[in-house]
């Protein structure tokens, strides 16, 4: 097979454990912190040395033994895993990803590695999960660490461990070091007083928690602490998910590096959104907007050499190179490794992050948000855990507006604009469900107050009724090449998402699921090219969070009952007389899946979510003159956060 080769033992002459380089492990190493030190309030008992036999007796025994036949053969070299077809490309070294969750269930890649050890070396005690209540930080609590119970003090077990570790760290056929450790996503190893870390592979084997230097730790009572009675293997999230090349047949790309030097200030407050044909500005898997393909990975807390990826969003497609104050960006995330990772955007390194997509599974998910642009025409994208393939499409932009004399509120006033927030009205409810794999164009011009001409884009709520099987349903571009908005349908409840669609009001629906889907569209707002008094949109240069139930901001608690709650949105952030709001809404679901609905002039299903899962949407909603808005969901225990991105007036 082209691009593939068969991997087996014996690539190069890897360094054995006995030849380990002795050094010092930093305090932040996950390995030394993984197994809590054993307590020795009372020193371990000592044993009296046996009495030596007289020399004549030893000589007689030796003569007798020399006359006997050899009954025990020399120990055979321990086995290594069977050859396996792997791609020529080798995965990048795993970066450090310490424990941030507690999900002790064994992850798919971890389970495969356990089976590989048992198949190759026979039965042995192997531990994976660890109780969340046990002390210390450990990847065992995330189901991505293995304790293989083999002892350095037992020759046959030691031979197995050292054969496997030699196989892990030996060079590949092309000379690249630690081939199998990289193909399996091994992040670090603890064994027999020593520690090896993929994120500091050049250091080789180093000292493990003073076990090579402290004479007291030579005692057998320290065998667990010093990893002499087991091999500890911690996997990266990609390795634990089984996405690395040993299992998937495709090498994981290196982590995206941040092009430092991006502007630290925003371009200034922005005006009305101008929808444009979606243009891809960032794509990790294809390398769009990057030096080469890479994988977005969470930033280690102690590693300052990595961080957000910086993305240029001006001067691309129909977006001007100058005068852009904000952009509407569609974010898609797929091939995730950690449970529920969140992709966030921010304008500068010091700006607040706006969560855009939380992916509950490795399937592809996407959402749209609006955020200010840095003064050099860039934004930043980051991930909170694990790794993921991420793409960004710009679907709209807003011009910088001149600052007005100081007024109450965080932004200047705009005198004219092209954004119209309207009372959410159903403009399409298909009598015929959307068939599997069907694409259907819906014409909205003239419906729900939408003009018959002059429209440059619409903001709609897409709702899909329960389907026989979960599937992907969404709005695609007029060419059908990319989703502008999509959702995973549920078998038990309707689900909704928000979409900005450029054009004159034609919405192209597509059902990629295997079951028919009943689709409803609500019109939330529209845009035109002619400035219209009374329809101005002001985008804040610093988004302002006005409700956060988890932190008792705006509302004191999360959802305790299904009764909706009313808040007044006008005040320090939103001026009196505002006619509409552009909001970033984040929800963490309660006991059941559900939808958070917003209402002012009229109710709209704003954000759908799964039980105990995060969901995010950017919502354009009309606002009553009294500035009051209601929020409600039937999912008890839900928490939500509302951030004002802008307002119309």
VEXDREN-2710 file (C-alpha; in Angstrom, 1 decimal):
% VEXDREN-2710
k/r/px/py/pz
1/UNK/0.0/0.0/0.0
2/UNK/1.4/3.4/-1.0
3/UNK/2.7/5.5/1.9
4/UNK/2.5/2.5/4.4
5/UNK/5.1/0.2/5.8
6/UNK/5.2/-2.6/8.3
7/UNK/6.7/-1.8/11.7
8/UNK/8.4/-4.3/13.9
9/UNK/11.1/-4.5/16.5
10/UNK/14.7/-3.7/16.1
11/UNK/14.7/-0.3/14.5
12/UNK/18.1/1.1/15.7
13/UNK/19.8/0.6/19.0
14/UNK/17.7/2.4/21.5
15/UNK/19.1/3.2/25.0
16/UNK/18.2/0.6/27.6
17/UNK/16.9/1.5/31.0
18/UNK/20.1/0.6/32.7
19/UNK/21.9/3.3/30.7
20/UNK/19.4/6.0/31.7
21/UNK/20.6/9.6/32.0
22/UNK/20.2/10.8/35.6
23/UNK/18.9/14.3/36.0
24/UNK/16.4/16.3/38.0
25/UNK/12.6/16.4/37.4
26/UNK/11.0/19.8/37.6
27/UNK/8.2/20.3/40.1
28/UNK/5.6/20.7/37.3
29/UNK/6.2/17.3/35.7
30/UNK/3.1/15.3/35.7
31/UNK/4.9/12.0/36.2
32/UNK/6.4/12.6/39.6
33/UNK/3.1/14.0/40.9
34/UNK/1.0/11.2/39.5
35/UNK/1.5/8.6/42.2
36/UNK/1.3/10.2/45.7
37/UNK/4.3/9.5/47.9
38/UNK/4.0/6.7/50.4
39/UNK/3.9/7.7/54.0
40/UNK/6.7/6.4/56.3
41/UNK/6.0/7.7/59.7
42/UNK/7.8/4.6/61.0
43/UNK/10.9/3.6/59.0
44/UNK/10.6/0.2/57.2
45/UNK/12.0/-2.7/59.3
46/UNK/15.5/-3.8/58.5
47/UNK/16.6/-7.4/58.0
48/UNK/19.7/-9.1/59.6
49/UNK/22.2/-10.1/57.0
50/UNK/22.5/-13.9/56.6
51/UNK/25.6/-15.6/58.2
52/UNK/28.3/-16.5/55.5
53/UNK/29.1/-20.2/55.0
54/UNK/32.6/-21.4/55.6
55/UNK/34.8/-21.5/52.5
56/UNK/35.3/-25.4/52.5
57/UNK/31.5/-25.8/52.5
58/UNK/31.1/-23.4/49.5
59/UNK/33.8/-25.2/47.6
60/UNK/32.1/-28.6/48.1
61/UNK/28.7/-27.2/47.0
62/UNK/30.3/-25.7/43.8
63/UNK/31.9/-29.0/42.9
64/UNK/28.6/-30.9/43.2
65/UNK/26.7/-28.3/41.2
66/UNK/29.4/-28.4/38.4
67/UNK/28.8/-32.1/37.9
68/UNK/25.0/-31.6/37.3
69/UNK/23.5/-31.1/33.9
70/UNK/22.2/-27.6/33.0
71/UNK/18.4/-27.8/33.6
72/UNK/17.5/-24.0/33.2
73/UNK/18.2/-22.4/29.8
74/UNK/19.4/-18.8/29.6
75/UNK/16.5/-16.4/29.7
76/UNK/15.1/-15.7/26.2
77/UNK/14.7/-12.1/25.0
78/UNK/11.2/-10.9/25.8
79/UNK/8.7/-10.4/23.0
80/UNK/7.6/-7.1/21.5
81/UNK/4.2/-6.3/19.9
82/UNK/3.6/-8.0/16.6
83/UNK/4.4/-6.1/13.4
84/UNK/1.6/-3.7/12.3
85/UNK/1.1/-1.7/9.1
86/UNK/1.6/2.0/9.8
87/UNK/1.9/5.1/7.6
88/UNK/5.4/6.4/6.8
89/UNK/4.7/9.7/8.5
90/UNK/5.2/9.7/12.3
91/UNK/3.1/11.7/14.7
92/UNK/4.6/14.7/16.4
93/UNK/5.8/14.3/20.0
94/UNK/2.8/14.6/22.4
95/UNK/2.8/17.9/24.4
96/UNK/2.1/18.0/28.1
97/UNK/-1.7/17.8/28.8
98/UNK/-2.2/17.5/32.6
99/UNK/-5.5/16.5/34.2
100/UNK/-8.3/19.1/34.1
101/UNK/-11.4/16.8/34.3
102/UNK/-12.5/13.8/36.2
103/UNK/-13.7/11.2/33.8
104/UNK/-12.1/7.9/35.0
105/UNK/-13.7/5.6/32.4
106/UNK/-11.1/4.0/30.2
107/UNK/-10.8/5.9/26.9
108/UNK/-10.7/4.0/23.6
109/UNK/-7.0/4.4/22.9
110/UNK/-6.1/3.5/26.5
111/UNK/-8.2/0.3/26.2
112/UNK/-6.4/-0.7/23.0
113/UNK/-3.0/-0.2/24.6
114/UNK/-4.1/-2.4/27.5
115/UNK/-5.1/-5.1/25.1
116/UNK/-1.8/-4.8/23.3
117/UNK/0.1/-5.3/26.5
118/UNK/-1.9/-8.3/27.6
119/UNK/-1.8/-9.9/24.1
120/UNK/2.0/-9.5/23.9
121/UNK/3.1/-10.2/27.4
122/UNK/0.3/-12.3/29.0
123/UNK/-1.9/-11.7/32.0
124/UNK/-0.9/-9.0/34.5
125/UNK/-2.5/-6.6/36.8
126/UNK/-3.3/-3.3/34.9
127/UNK/-4.9/-0.3/36.5
128/UNK/-6.5/2.6/34.6
129/UNK/-9.2/4.6/36.3
130/UNK/-8.7/6.3/39.7
131/UNK/-11.3/7.7/42.0
132/UNK/-12.0/11.4/41.7
133/UNK/-11.7/11.7/45.5
134/UNK/-8.2/10.4/45.7
135/UNK/-5.5/13.1/46.2
136/UNK/-3.2/14.6/43.6
137/UNK/-3.4/15.3/39.9
138/UNK/-3.3/12.2/37.7
139/UNK/-4.3/11.2/34.2
140/UNK/-5.7/8.1/35.8
141/UNK/-8.7/10.3/36.7
142/UNK/-9.3/10.9/33.0
143/UNK/-9.0/7.3/31.9
144/UNK/-5.8/7.9/29.9
145/UNK/-3.0/6.4/32.2
146/UNK/-2.0/2.8/32.7
147/UNK/-0.2/1.1/35.6
148/UNK/1.2/-2.1/34.2
149/UNK/2.1/-4.2/37.2
150/UNK/5.5/-5.7/36.4
151/UNK/8.3/-5.7/38.9
152/UNK/11.9/-4.7/38.3
153/UNK/12.9/-7.1/41.1
154/UNK/11.5/-10.1/39.1
155/UNK/13.9/-10.9/36.2
156/UNK/11.2/-12.2/33.8
157/UNK/8.9/-9.3/34.5
158/UNK/11.8/-6.8/34.2
159/UNK/12.7/-8.3/30.8
160/UNK/9.1/-7.7/29.6
161/UNK/9.1/-4.1/30.7
162/UNK/12.5/-3.3/29.2
163/UNK/11.7/-5.0/25.9
164/UNK/8.4/-3.0/25.6
165/UNK/10.1/0.3/26.6
166/UNK/12.9/-0.3/24.2
167/UNK/10.3/-0.9/21.4
168/UNK/8.5/2.3/22.4
169/UNK/11.6/4.5/22.3
170/UNK/13.7/2.9/19.5
171/UNK/14.2/4.9/16.3
172/UNK/12.0/4.1/13.3
173/UNK/13.3/2.9/10.0
174/UNK/14.0/6.5/8.9
175/UNK/16.0/7.2/12.1
176/UNK/13.3/9.3/13.9
177/UNK/13.5/8.6/17.6
178/UNK/10.8/7.2/19.9
179/UNK/8.7/6.0/16.9
180/UNK/6.2/3.9/18.7
181/UNK/5.8/6.2/21.7
182/UNK/4.8/8.9/19.2
183/UNK/2.5/6.6/17.2
184/UNK/0.7/5.7/20.4
185/UNK/0.6/9.2/21.9
186/UNK/2.6/8.3/25.0
187/UNK/3.1/11.6/26.9
188/UNK/5.3/10.3/29.7
189/UNK/6.6/7.1/31.3
190/UNK/7.7/6.2/34.9
191/UNK/9.7/3.0/35.5
192/UNK/12.4/1.8/37.9
193/UNK/13.4/5.2/39.4
194/UNK/13.3/7.0/36.1
195/UNK/11.1/9.3/34.0
196/UNK/10.8/9.9/30.3
197/UNK/8.7/12.8/28.9
198/UNK/7.8/13.2/25.2
199/UNK/7.6/17.0/25.7
200/UNK/11.3/16.9/26.8
201/UNK/12.4/13.9/24.8
202/UNK/15.9/15.3/24.3
203/UNK/16.5/14.9/28.0
204/UNK/16.2/11.1/27.7
205/UNK/15.5/9.2/30.9
206/UNK/15.8/11.4/34.0
207/UNK/15.5/10.9/37.8
208/UNK/12.0/10.2/39.1
209/UNK/11.3/12.0/42.4
210/UNK/14.8/11.5/43.8
211/UNK/14.6/7.8/43.5
212/UNK/18.1/7.5/42.0
213/UNK/19.8/9.9/44.4
214/UNK/18.1/9.4/47.8
215/UNK/19.5/6.2/49.5
216/UNK/16.4/5.9/51.7
217/UNK/14.3/5.4/48.6
218/UNK/16.2/2.2/47.6
219/UNK/14.1/0.3/50.2
220/UNK/11.4/-2.0/48.9
221/UNK/8.8/0.1/50.7
222/UNK/9.4/2.7/48.0
223/UNK/8.8/0.4/45.1
224/UNK/5.4/1.9/44.2
225/UNK/6.6/5.5/44.8
226/UNK/9.6/4.9/42.5
227/UNK/7.7/2.8/40.0
228/UNK/9.8/-0.3/40.5
229/UNK/6.8/-2.6/40.7
230/UNK/4.9/-1.1/37.7
231/UNK/5.4/0.8/34.5
232/UNK/3.3/4.0/34.4
233/UNK/2.2/5.2/31.0
234/UNK/0.3/8.5/30.5
235/UNK/-1.2/9.2/27.1
236/UNK/-2.0/12.5/25.4
237/UNK/-5.7/13.1/24.7
238/UNK/-5.1/12.2/21.0
239/UNK/-3.5/8.9/22.1
240/UNK/-6.2/8.2/24.6
241/UNK/-8.9/8.8/21.9
242/UNK/-7.1/6.3/19.6
243/UNK/-6.5/9.0/16.9
244/UNK/-2.8/8.6/16.6
245/UNK/-1.2/6.7/13.7
246/UNK/-0.7/3.3/15.4
247/UNK/-4.5/2.9/15.6
248/UNK/-5.9/5.3/13.0
249/UNK/-3.4/4.8/10.2
250/UNK/-2.9/8.6/9.9
251/UNK/-0.3/10.6/11.8
252/UNK/-1.5/13.4/14.0
253/UNK/-0.2/16.8/12.9
254/UNK/2.1/18.9/15.2
255/UNK/0.5/21.5/17.4
256/UNK/-0.2/24.9/15.8
257/UNK/2.2/27.5/16.9
258/UNK/1.2/31.1/17.6
259/UNK/2.7/33.8/15.4
260/UNK/3.5/36.2/18.2
261/UNK/3.4/40.0/17.6
262/UNK/-0.3/40.4/17.0
263/UNK/-1.8/43.7/18.0
264/UNK/-2.8/44.2/21.6
265/UNK/-5.6/46.7/21.0
266/UNK/-8.9/46.5/19.0
267/UNK/-9.7/48.6/16.0
268/UNK/-12.4/50.4/17.9
269/UNK/-16.2/50.2/18.1
270/UNK/-17.9/48.9/15.0
271/UNK/-21.2/49.6/13.2
272/UNK/-23.5/47.4/11.2
273/UNK/-22.8/44.0/9.9
274/UNK/-22.3/43.4/6.2
275/UNK/-22.9/39.7/5.4
276/UNK/-20.5/38.3/2.8
277/UNK/-20.0/35.0/1.0
278/UNK/-18.2/32.7/3.5
279/UNK/-14.5/32.8/3.1
280/UNK/-12.2/30.3/4.8
281/UNK/-9.4/32.1/6.7
282/UNK/-8.1/29.4/8.9
283/UNK/-8.1/25.6/8.6
284/UNK/-5.8/23.5/10.7
285/UNK/-6.0/20.2/8.8
286/UNK/-5.5/21.7/5.3
287/UNK/-3.1/24.4/6.6
288/UNK/-5.3/27.3/5.4
289/UNK/-3.9/30.6/6.7
290/UNK/-1.0/28.7/8.3
291/UNK/2.6/27.7/7.4
292/UNK/1.6/24.1/7.2
293/UNK/-1.2/21.7/8.5
294/UNK/-1.3/21.5/12.2
295/UNK/-3.6/20.6/15.1
296/UNK/-5.1/23.1/17.5
297/UNK/-4.2/21.9/21.0
298/UNK/-4.9/23.3/24.5
299/UNK/-2.1/25.4/25.9
300/UNK/-0.2/23.8/28.8
301/UNK/-0.5/26.0/31.9
302/UNK/3.3/26.0/32.4
303/UNK/4.4/26.3/28.8
304/UNK/4.7/29.9/27.6
305/UNK/5.9/29.0/24.1
306/UNK/2.4/28.1/22.8
307/UNK/-1.0/29.7/22.9
308/UNK/-3.8/30.9/20.7
309/UNK/-3.4/30.7/16.9
310/UNK/-3.6/34.2/15.4
311/UNK/-5.8/34.5/12.3
312/UNK/-5.9/37.3/9.8
313/UNK/-9.6/38.2/9.0
314/UNK/-9.2/41.4/6.9
315/UNK/-8.3/41.7/3.2
316/UNK/-9.8/38.3/2.4
317/UNK/-12.8/37.5/0.2
318/UNK/-15.2/40.4/0.3
319/UNK/-13.8/41.7/3.6
320/UNK/-11.9/45.0/3.1
321/UNK/-8.3/45.3/4.2
322/UNK/-8.8/48.5/6.1
323/UNK/-11.5/50.0/8.3
324/UNK/-12.9/46.7/9.7
325/UNK/-14.0/46.9/13.3
326/UNK/-15.6/43.5/13.8
327/UNK/-16.2/40.2/12.0
328/UNK/-18.9/37.5/12.0
329/UNK/-17.0/34.2/12.1
330/UNK/-18.3/30.6/11.6
331/UNK/-16.2/28.1/13.7
332/UNK/-16.2/24.4/12.9
333/UNK/-14.6/21.8/15.1
334/UNK/-14.0/18.1/14.4
335/UNK/-11.8/15.1/15.3
336/UNK/-11.7/16.1/18.9
337/UNK/-9.9/14.0/21.5
338/UNK/-10.9/15.2/25.0
339/UNK/-14.5/15.1/26.3
340/UNK/-16.4/18.3/25.6
341/UNK/-13.6/20.7/24.4
342/UNK/-14.5/24.3/23.8
343/UNK/-13.2/26.5/21.0
344/UNK/-13.1/30.2/22.0
345/UNK/-12.3/33.4/20.0
346/UNK/-10.9/36.6/21.3
347/UNK/-9.7/39.9/19.7
348/UNK/-6.4/40.3/21.4
349/UNK/-4.3/38.5/24.0
350/UNK/-5.9/40.5/26.8
351/UNK/-9.5/40.5/25.5
352/UNK/-12.2/38.3/27.1
353/UNK/-12.7/35.0/25.3
354/UNK/-16.0/34.2/23.6
355/UNK/-16.9/30.5/23.7
356/UNK/-18.2/29.5/20.3
357/UNK/-18.3/25.7/20.0
358/UNK/-18.3/22.9/22.6
359/UNK/-18.1/19.6/20.9
360/UNK/-19.7/16.8/23.0
361/UNK/-18.3/14.1/20.7
362/UNK/-15.6/13.7/18.0
363/UNK/-18.2/14.5/15.3
364/UNK/-18.1/17.9/13.6
365/UNK/-19.9/20.8/15.2
366/UNK/-20.1/24.5/14.4
367/UNK/-21.4/27.9/15.5
368/UNK/-21.1/31.6/14.6
369/UNK/-20.2/34.6/16.7
370/UNK/-19.4/38.2/16.2
371/UNK/-16.3/39.8/17.8
372/UNK/-14.1/42.9/17.5
373/UNK/-11.0/42.8/15.3
374/UNK/-7.5/43.6/16.6
375/UNK/-6.0/46.8/15.1
376/UNK/-3.8/44.7/12.8
377/UNK/-6.8/42.9/11.3
378/UNK/-6.4/39.6/13.3
379/UNK/-8.3/37.6/15.9
380/UNK/-7.2/34.7/18.1
381/UNK/-8.5/31.1/18.4
382/UNK/-7.9/28.8/21.3
383/UNK/-8.9/25.4/22.7
384/UNK/-9.4/24.5/26.4
385/UNK/-8.5/20.8/26.4
386/UNK/-7.2/18.1/24.1
387/UNK/-6.7/18.6/20.4
388/UNK/-9.0/19.3/17.5
389/UNK/-9.3/20.2/13.8
390/UNK/-10.6/23.7/13.6
391/UNK/-11.7/25.9/10.7
392/UNK/-12.9/29.5/10.6
393/UNK/-15.0/31.1/7.9
394/UNK/-15.7/34.9/7.9
395/UNK/-19.4/35.4/7.0
396/UNK/-19.7/39.1/7.7
397/UNK/-17.9/42.3/8.8
398/UNK/-18.6/45.6/10.3
399/UNK/-16.9/49.0/9.7
400/UNK/-15.1/50.9/12.4
401/UNK/-17.1/54.0/13.4
402/UNK/-15.6/57.2/14.7
403/UNK/-15.7/57.7/18.4
404/UNK/-18.3/60.2/19.7
405/UNK/-18.0/62.5/22.7
406/UNK/-18.1/60.5/26.0
407/UNK/-21.6/59.0/26.6
408/UNK/-23.1/56.6/29.1
409/UNK/-22.1/53.1/28.1
410/UNK/-19.0/51.5/26.7
411/UNK/-19.2/52.5/23.0
412/UNK/-19.8/55.4/20.7
413/UNK/-23.2/56.1/19.1
414/UNK/-23.7/55.4/15.4
415/UNK/-26.2/57.7/13.6
416/UNK/-27.2/55.3/10.7
417/UNK/-26.9/51.6/9.8
418/UNK/-28.3/48.7/8.0
419/UNK/-29.3/46.2/10.7
420/UNK/-32.9/45.4/11.5
421/UNK/-33.8/43.3/14.5
422/UNK/-37.4/42.0/14.1
423/UNK/-39.8/40.1/16.3
424/UNK/-39.1/36.5/15.6
425/UNK/-41.7/35.2/13.2
426/UNK/-42.1/31.8/11.6
427/UNK/-41.4/32.3/7.9
428/UNK/-41.1/28.6/6.9
429/UNK/-42.5/25.4/8.2
430/UNK/-42.0/22.8/5.6
431/UNK/-45.1/20.7/5.0
432/UNK/-42.9/18.0/3.6
433/UNK/-40.0/16.8/5.8
434/UNK/-36.5/17.3/4.4
435/UNK/-35.6/13.8/3.1
436/UNK/-32.2/12.2/3.9
437/UNK/-29.5/13.8/1.7
438/UNK/-32.0/16.3/0.3
439/UNK/-31.0/19.9/-0.4
440/UNK/-33.9/22.4/-0.6
441/UNK/-33.9/26.2/-1.3
442/UNK/-36.4/28.3/0.7
443/UNK/-37.3/31.8/-0.6
444/UNK/-38.0/34.2/2.3
445/UNK/-38.2/37.5/0.4
446/UNK/-41.5/39.3/1.3
447/UNK/-42.2/37.0/4.3
448/UNK/-42.4/38.1/7.9
449/UNK/-41.7/41.7/7.1
450/UNK/-38.6/41.0/5.0
451/UNK/-38.5/43.3/2.0
452/UNK/-38.8/41.8/-1.5
453/UNK/-35.6/43.5/-2.6
454/UNK/-32.5/45.3/-1.3
455/UNK/-31.7/42.7/1.3
456/UNK/-28.0/41.7/1.8
457/UNK/-28.5/39.0/4.4
458/UNK/-30.9/37.5/7.0
459/UNK/-30.5/36.3/10.6
460/UNK/-32.7/33.2/11.1
461/UNK/-33.4/30.5/13.8
462/UNK/-33.3/27.0/12.4
463/UNK/-35.4/24.5/14.3
464/UNK/-35.5/20.7/13.6
465/UNK/-38.2/18.6/15.2
466/UNK/-37.2/15.2/16.7
467/UNK/-36.0/12.7/14.1
468/UNK/-36.0/8.9/14.1
469/UNK/-32.2/8.9/14.2
470/UNK/-29.8/11.8/15.1
471/UNK/-28.4/13.5/12.1
472/UNK/-26.8/16.7/10.8
473/UNK/-29.2/19.3/9.4
474/UNK/-28.2/22.8/8.5
475/UNK/-28.0/25.8/6.2
476/UNK/-25.4/25.7/3.4
477/UNK/-23.9/28.3/1.1
478/UNK/-25.6/28.9/-2.2
479/UNK/-22.9/26.7/-3.8
480/UNK/-23.6/24.0/-1.3
481/UNK/-19.9/23.7/-0.4
482/UNK/-20.0/24.7/3.2
483/UNK/-22.4/24.9/6.2
484/UNK/-23.3/28.4/7.4
485/UNK/-25.1/26.8/10.4
486/UNK/-25.9/23.3/11.5
487/UNK/-27.1/21.2/14.4
488/UNK/-27.4/17.5/15.4
489/UNK/-31.0/16.6/15.6
490/UNK/-32.4/14.7/18.7
491/UNK/-34.7/11.7/18.8
492/UNK/-36.6/13.2/21.8
493/UNK/-36.7/17.0/21.5
494/UNK/-36.6/19.8/19.0
495/UNK/-33.3/21.5/18.6
496/UNK/-32.5/25.0/17.4
497/UNK/-29.5/27.0/16.1
498/UNK/-28.8/30.6/14.9
499/UNK/-27.6/31.3/11.4
500/UNK/-26.5/34.4/9.5
501/UNK/-27.2/33.9/5.8
502/UNK/-25.8/36.3/3.2
503/UNK/-27.8/37.2/0.1
504/UNK/-31.3/38.3/-0.8
505/UNK/-33.2/36.0/1.5
506/UNK/-32.7/32.6/-0.1
507/UNK/-31.9/29.9/2.5
508/UNK/-30.5/26.6/1.3
509/UNK/-31.3/23.7/3.7
510/UNK/-29.5/20.3/3.7
511/UNK/-30.2/17.1/5.6
512/UNK/-27.1/14.9/5.9
513/UNK/-28.9/12.6/8.3
514/UNK/-30.4/9.2/7.6
515/UNK/-33.9/10.1/8.7
516/UNK/-36.4/12.7/7.4
517/UNK/-36.3/16.1/9.2
518/UNK/-39.1/18.6/9.8
519/UNK/-37.5/22.1/9.6
520/UNK/-38.8/25.4/10.8
521/UNK/-37.3/28.9/10.1
522/UNK/-37.9/32.0/12.1
523/UNK/-36.8/35.4/10.9
524/UNK/-34.9/37.3/13.6
525/UNK/-33.4/40.2/11.5
526/UNK/-32.2/41.4/8.2
527/UNK/-29.5/43.6/6.7
528/UNK/-29.5/46.0/3.7
529/UNK/-26.9/48.1/1.9
530/UNK/-28.7/51.5/2.4
531/UNK/-28.1/53.2/5.8
532/UNK/-31.5/53.5/7.4
533/UNK/-32.1/55.9/10.4
534/UNK/-33.3/54.0/13.5
535/UNK/-31.7/50.7/12.4
536/UNK/-28.1/51.3/13.5
537/UNK/-26.0/48.5/15.1
538/UNK/-23.3/49.4/17.5
539/UNK/-20.8/46.6/18.3
540/UNK/-19.0/47.0/21.6
541/UNK/-15.2/47.0/21.4
542/UNK/-15.3/45.0/24.7
543/UNK/-18.1/42.5/24.9
544/UNK/-19.9/42.8/28.3
545/UNK/-21.3/39.9/30.3
546/UNK/-24.5/41.0/32.0
547/UNK/-25.9/37.6/33.2
548/UNK/-23.9/34.7/34.6
549/UNK/-26.0/32.5/36.9
550/UNK/-23.0/30.4/38.0
551/UNK/-21.3/33.5/39.3
552/UNK/-24.5/35.2/40.5
553/UNK/-24.2/38.1/38.0
554/UNK/-27.6/39.5/36.9
555/UNK/-29.5/36.5/38.2
556/UNK/-28.8/34.9/41.6
557/UNK/-29.1/31.2/40.7
558/UNK/-29.4/28.7/37.9
559/UNK/-32.7/27.2/36.7
560/UNK/-34.6/25.9/39.8
561/UNK/-38.0/25.6/38.1
562/UNK/-39.5/26.0/34.6
563/UNK/-40.9/29.5/35.3
564/UNK/-39.2/32.1/33.1
565/UNK/-37.3/35.0/34.6
566/UNK/-37.3/38.6/33.5
567/UNK/-34.3/40.9/33.4
568/UNK/-33.9/44.5/32.3
569/UNK/-31.2/44.8/29.7
570/UNK/-31.0/48.6/29.4
571/UNK/-28.6/50.3/31.7
572/UNK/-24.8/50.8/31.8
573/UNK/-24.1/48.6/28.8
574/UNK/-27.3/48.9/26.6
575/UNK/-28.7/52.4/26.4
576/UNK/-32.3/53.3/26.8
577/UNK/-34.2/53.2/23.6
578/UNK/-32.3/50.2/22.1
579/UNK/-34.5/48.3/19.7
580/UNK/-32.5/45.1/19.5
581/UNK/-29.6/43.1/21.0
582/UNK/-26.8/41.0/19.6
583/UNK/-26.0/38.5/22.3
584/UNK/-23.5/35.7/22.9
585/UNK/-25.5/33.1/24.9
586/UNK/-23.8/30.2/26.7
587/UNK/-25.7/27.4/28.4
588/UNK/-24.6/24.5/30.5
589/UNK/-27.5/22.0/30.4
590/UNK/-29.2/20.7/33.5
591/UNK/-30.7/17.3/34.2
592/UNK/-32.2/16.9/30.7
593/UNK/-31.5/18.1/27.2
594/UNK/-33.5/21.2/26.4
595/UNK/-33.6/24.7/24.8
596/UNK/-33.1/28.1/26.4
597/UNK/-35.7/30.5/24.9
598/UNK/-35.5/34.2/24.9
599/UNK/-38.4/36.6/24.7
600/UNK/-38.9/40.4/24.6
601/UNK/-41.2/41.3/21.7
602/UNK/-41.8/37.6/21.0
603/UNK/-40.4/34.3/22.2
604/UNK/-37.6/32.6/20.2
605/UNK/-35.8/29.2/20.8
606/UNK/-32.3/30.5/21.1
607/UNK/-29.9/27.8/22.3
608/UNK/-30.4/24.0/22.3
609/UNK/-28.2/21.8/24.6
610/UNK/-27.6/18.3/25.9
611/UNK/-27.9/17.3/29.5
612/UNK/-24.7/18.4/31.4
613/UNK/-23.2/19.8/28.2
614/UNK/-22.2/23.3/27.1
615/UNK/-23.8/25.0/24.1
616/UNK/-23.2/28.5/22.6
617/UNK/-25.1/30.7/20.1
618/UNK/-25.0/34.3/18.9
619/UNK/-28.5/35.7/18.9
620/UNK/-30.1/38.8/17.3
621/UNK/-33.3/39.6/19.2
622/UNK/-35.7/42.5/19.0
623/UNK/-36.1/44.4/22.3
624/UNK/-39.1/46.1/23.8
625/UNK/-39.0/49.8/24.6
626/UNK/-38.9/49.1/28.3
627/UNK/-35.7/47.0/27.8
628/UNK/-37.1/43.9/29.5
629/UNK/-36.2/40.4/28.3
630/UNK/-37.3/37.0/29.6
631/UNK/-35.3/33.7/29.7
632/UNK/-36.6/30.3/30.3
633/UNK/-36.0/26.5/30.0
634/UNK/-37.6/23.4/31.4
635/UNK/-34.2/21.8/32.0
636/UNK/-33.8/22.1/35.8
637/UNK/-30.2/22.8/37.0
638/UNK/-29.2/24.6/33.8
639/UNK/-26.9/27.6/34.1
640/UNK/-26.5/30.3/31.5
641/UNK/-24.4/33.3/30.6
642/UNK/-25.4/36.3/28.4
643/UNK/-22.8/38.6/26.9
644/UNK/-23.8/41.8/25.0
645/UNK/-21.9/42.0/21.7
646/UNK/-23.9/45.0/20.4
647/UNK/-27.2/46.7/20.2
648/UNK/-29.4/48.4/17.6
649/UNK/-31.0/51.8/18.2
END
